[in-house]
Amino acid sequence: MTCRKLYAPAFFVTLGVAAVVAATFALAEESKDAGQSAAQPAAAKDKPEMKLPPGWTEADMQACAMAGTPGEQHKTLVKDAGEWSGKNSMWMPGVAEPMKAESTTKISPILDGRFVLVEVEGDMPGMGPFKGYGVNGFDNVSGKYVSSWIDNMGTGIMQGTGELSKDGKTLTWTYTANCPITKKPVSYRQVEKQTAADTKTLEMFGPDPKTGKEFKMMSVELTRKAGQARAAATKR
């Protein structure tokens, strides 16, 4: 089966959802027009008549619209916008002494604040330059934070879901990726803690591929450059 055949169904599903959302907003506009004076008959005739799909209700259309509407959870992610400098400590399984490195993380709101793009650059001790990209968001339908990650140290895509603590300061992610040694899917845990307005820590834990026991893989101390949050937010 070709890649085109594999991706075609997903394309049409996405296209269909987009059409439903567009129709919902069109219906909302029609409702506004109905409440106005009928002094512009020509403009009304230019608009195509919008009908609900068979079996659909107004509530169904509103549900689709709400699925694509940014909310408070999206604002939580956008608050991290800006450029951050990182001091990294990384551990190998069973090795107490960490490897040290530095990194730069740039977080930018995209698609009108529905997601944030995370770009990381640095050095991986013994392996050379590191570059990675992540897209984080909040899925209104599942009620969970969602994330996808890729980098130049692998060819797979790491997928994750996250939960925010009640105080709004800790975001805990659970990621799934394929282990290159066991050739099986494994889970990784990433904990992001806001320590101040412009400082945070990131810790990542994963299983030792030989024993299966979880160990601390990485710790990053992040500091946001002055003025970066406001500058990034204005570019949304």
C-alpha positions as CSV (number, residue, x, y, z in Angstrom):
1,M,0.0,0.0,0.0
2,T,1.4,3.4,-0.9
3,C,1.9,6.3,1.4
4,R,-0.7,8.2,-0.6
5,K,-3.3,5.5,0.1
6,L,-2.5,5.5,3.8
7,Y,-2.8,9.2,4.3
8,A,-5.8,9.9,2.0
9,P,-8.4,8.9,4.6
10,A,-6.9,11.1,7.3
11,F,-6.8,14.0,4.8
12,F,-10.5,13.8,4.0
13,V,-11.4,13.4,7.7
14,T,-9.5,16.6,8.5
15,L,-11.1,18.4,5.5
16,G,-14.5,17.3,6.7
17,V,-14.0,18.6,10.2
18,A,-12.7,21.9,8.8
19,A,-15.8,22.2,6.7
20,V,-18.1,21.6,9.7
21,V,-16.3,24.2,11.7
22,A,-16.5,26.7,8.9
23,A,-20.2,25.9,8.5
24,T,-20.8,26.5,12.2
25,F,-19.3,30.0,12.1
26,A,-21.2,30.7,8.9
27,L,-24.5,29.8,10.7
28,A,-23.5,32.1,13.6
29,E,-23.0,35.0,11.1
30,E,-26.4,34.2,9.5
31,S,-28.0,34.5,13.0
32,K,-26.4,38.0,13.4
33,D,-27.7,39.0,10.0
34,A,-31.2,37.9,10.8
35,G,-31.3,40.3,13.7
36,Q,-30.3,43.3,11.5
37,S,-32.5,45.4,9.3
38,A,-33.5,44.0,5.9
39,A,-32.2,47.1,4.1
40,Q,-29.5,45.1,2.3
41,P,-31.3,42.4,0.2
42,A,-28.5,42.2,-2.4
43,A,-25.9,41.3,0.2
44,A,-28.1,38.6,1.7
45,K,-28.6,37.0,-1.8
46,D,-24.8,36.7,-2.2
47,K,-24.6,34.4,0.7
48,P,-25.1,30.6,0.0
49,E,-27.8,28.9,2.0
50,M,-26.3,26.9,4.9
51,K,-28.0,23.7,5.9
52,L,-27.2,21.2,8.6
53,P,-26.0,17.8,7.5
54,P,-28.7,15.0,7.7
55,G,-29.2,14.0,11.3
56,W,-27.1,16.9,12.7
57,T,-28.3,19.4,15.3
58,E,-27.1,22.9,16.2
59,A,-25.5,21.4,19.3
60,D,-23.4,19.1,17.1
61,M,-22.2,22.1,15.1
62,Q,-21.4,24.0,18.2
63,A,-19.4,21.0,19.6
64,C,-17.2,21.1,16.5
65,A,-16.7,24.8,16.8
66,M,-15.8,24.5,20.5
67,A,-13.2,21.8,19.6
68,G,-11.2,24.5,17.7
69,T,-11.6,27.4,20.1
70,P,-8.6,28.3,22.3
71,G,-9.2,28.5,26.0
72,E,-7.5,29.1,29.4
73,Q,-5.3,25.9,29.0
74,H,-3.9,27.3,25.7
75,K,-3.1,30.6,27.5
76,T,-1.1,28.5,30.0
77,L,1.1,27.2,27.3
78,V,1.5,30.6,25.6
79,K,2.8,32.1,28.9
80,D,6.0,30.2,28.3
81,A,6.6,32.1,25.0
82,G,10.1,33.5,24.6
83,E,13.7,32.4,24.5
84,W,15.1,30.3,27.4
85,S,18.7,29.4,28.2
86,G,19.2,26.0,29.7
87,K,21.8,24.3,31.9
88,N,21.5,20.6,31.2
89,S,22.6,17.5,33.2
90,M,22.2,14.1,31.6
91,W,22.7,10.6,33.0
92,M,23.3,7.2,31.5
93,P,21.7,4.2,33.2
94,G,23.6,3.2,36.3
95,V,26.1,6.1,36.0
96,A,26.0,8.6,38.9
97,E,28.1,11.3,37.3
98,P,26.0,13.5,35.0
99,M,27.2,14.9,31.6
100,K,26.9,18.7,31.4
101,A,25.8,20.8,28.5
102,E,24.0,24.0,27.6
103,S,21.0,24.6,25.4
104,T,18.7,27.3,24.0
105,T,14.9,26.8,23.9
106,K,12.6,29.1,21.8
107,I,8.8,28.8,22.4
108,S,6.5,30.5,20.0
109,P,2.7,30.6,19.8
110,I,1.3,29.4,16.5
111,L,-2.1,29.1,14.8
112,D,-3.6,32.0,16.9
113,G,-2.4,30.5,20.2
114,R,-3.9,27.1,19.7
115,F,-0.4,25.5,19.9
116,V,3.1,26.5,20.8
117,L,6.2,25.5,18.8
118,V,9.2,24.5,20.9
119,E,12.6,24.7,19.2
120,V,15.6,23.4,21.1
121,E,19.3,23.6,20.2
122,G,22.4,22.5,22.1
123,D,25.1,19.8,22.4
124,M,24.7,16.2,23.2
125,P,28.0,15.1,25.0
126,G,29.8,12.6,22.9
127,M,27.2,12.7,20.1
128,G,27.5,16.3,18.7
129,P,25.1,19.1,18.0
130,F,21.4,18.6,19.1
131,K,18.3,20.1,17.5
132,G,14.7,19.2,18.3
133,Y,11.2,20.5,17.6
134,G,8.0,20.0,19.6
135,V,4.4,21.1,19.1
136,N,2.4,21.4,22.4
137,G,-1.3,22.1,22.7
138,F,-4.5,21.3,24.7
139,D,-7.1,19.0,23.1
140,N,-10.5,20.4,24.0
141,V,-12.1,17.1,23.1
142,S,-9.9,14.7,25.2
143,G,-9.4,17.4,28.0
144,K,-5.7,16.7,28.0
145,Y,-2.5,18.6,27.0
146,V,-1.0,17.0,23.9
147,S,2.5,17.0,22.5
148,S,4.6,15.7,19.6
149,W,8.4,15.7,19.5
150,I,11.1,15.1,16.9
151,D,14.9,15.6,17.0
152,N,18.1,14.8,15.1
153,M,19.0,11.9,17.4
154,G,16.2,9.7,16.1
155,T,13.8,9.1,13.2
156,G,10.6,8.5,15.2
157,I,8.0,10.8,16.5
158,M,7.4,10.9,20.3
159,Q,3.8,11.4,21.3
160,G,2.6,12.5,24.7
161,T,-0.2,13.7,26.9
162,G,0.0,16.0,29.9
163,E,-1.8,17.0,33.1
164,L,-1.5,20.3,34.9
165,S,-1.3,20.4,38.7
166,K,-4.1,22.2,40.5
167,D,-1.8,25.1,41.4
168,G,-0.9,25.5,37.7
169,K,2.8,25.3,38.3
170,T,3.6,21.7,37.3
171,L,2.9,20.1,33.9
172,T,3.6,16.3,33.9
173,W,3.9,14.7,30.5
174,T,3.7,11.0,29.7
175,Y,5.4,10.2,26.3
176,T,5.6,7.1,24.2
177,A,8.4,6.2,21.9
178,N,10.1,3.2,20.4
179,C,13.3,2.1,22.3
180,P,16.2,1.5,19.8
181,I,17.6,-1.3,21.9
182,T,14.5,-3.3,22.8
183,K,12.6,-2.3,19.6
184,K,9.5,-1.9,21.7
185,P,7.3,1.1,22.7
186,V,8.3,2.5,26.1
187,S,7.0,5.3,28.3
188,Y,8.9,8.4,29.4
189,R,7.9,10.9,32.1
190,Q,8.7,14.6,31.8
191,V,8.0,17.0,34.7
192,E,8.0,20.8,34.0
193,K,7.9,23.0,37.1
194,Q,7.5,26.7,37.1
195,T,9.8,28.1,39.8
196,A,9.2,31.8,39.1
197,A,7.9,34.0,36.3
198,D,11.0,33.5,34.2
199,T,12.6,30.3,35.6
200,K,11.5,26.7,35.4
201,T,13.0,23.2,35.7
202,L,12.5,20.2,33.4
203,E,13.2,16.6,34.5
204,M,12.8,13.5,32.3
205,F,12.7,9.9,33.5
206,G,12.7,6.7,31.5
207,P,13.3,3.0,31.8
208,D,16.7,1.4,31.8
209,P,16.5,-0.8,28.6
210,K,18.4,-3.6,30.3
211,T,16.5,-3.7,33.7
212,G,13.3,-1.8,33.0
213,K,13.8,0.2,36.1
214,E,13.0,4.0,35.8
215,F,15.9,6.4,36.2
216,K,16.5,10.1,35.9
217,M,17.7,10.8,32.4
218,M,17.9,14.5,32.3
219,S,17.5,17.7,34.3
220,V,17.4,21.2,32.8
221,E,17.4,24.6,34.6
222,L,15.7,27.1,32.3
223,T,15.9,30.9,32.5
224,R,13.9,33.1,30.2
225,K,15.7,36.1,28.6
226,A,14.4,39.5,29.7
227,G,11.5,40.9,27.6
228,Q,11.2,37.7,25.6
229,A,7.7,36.7,26.8
230,R,6.1,40.0,25.7
231,A,7.9,40.1,22.4
232,A,6.8,36.5,21.5
233,A,3.2,37.1,22.5
234,T,2.9,40.1,20.2
235,K,3.9,38.0,17.2
236,R,0.9,35.6,17.6
